[in-house]
């Protein structure tokens, strides 16, 4: 009888152990993270392509991923890899007429809980070189950072004069390819920036104000 009791307890123990093992996940389930959740570009019809931007792919674990775009006007580099990884997203506006275009970039990865993950990319084709967005003067002094928006001919936004870290608000007007802006800090005298489009993604101009009696600036779209 004692032997039978030991056998029964052994069988019961093996059954419990087997049930526990069957409930243990065989493959880790990480999350596939893609940032930002969307990208937006603006380009002039028949003009230069807008500057490329990035998606960042990451995860809590070690994974391999791949990505593809569902529209022909988007290219990705690279189209796959490990984590963390930056993916260069480049739109091609050649042959596109005025209007708004939308595409999706889909990321897939094995052993992730949310694969496939799809993100939206928007491309607006406009009649003249777009002004709205972020502009930075990097190859000239002074160094400027501008976040601009425009509505018809009216220009507005904010910015930073990096030398001295002076924040300011922006107000101005645009006439064809010329943009005249007043950069007004919270206190003190404002600055005057008059620029023109040297290309779809480049403006050249003169900055006049305290310490800058007509300094040349070259501003690039980011």
Buried (B, 14 or more C-beta within 10 A) or exposed (E): EEEEEEEEEEEEEEEEEEEEEEEEEEEEEBBBBBEEEEBBBBBBBEBBBBBEBEBEBBBEEEBEBBBBBEBEBBEBEEEBBEBEBEBEBBBBBEEBEEEEBEBBBBBBBEBBEEBBBEBEBBBBBBEEBBBBBBBBBEEBEBBBBBBBEBEEEEBBBBBBBBEEEBEBBBBBBBEEEEBBBBBBBEEEEBBBBBBBBBEBBBBBBBBBBEEBEEBEBBBBBB
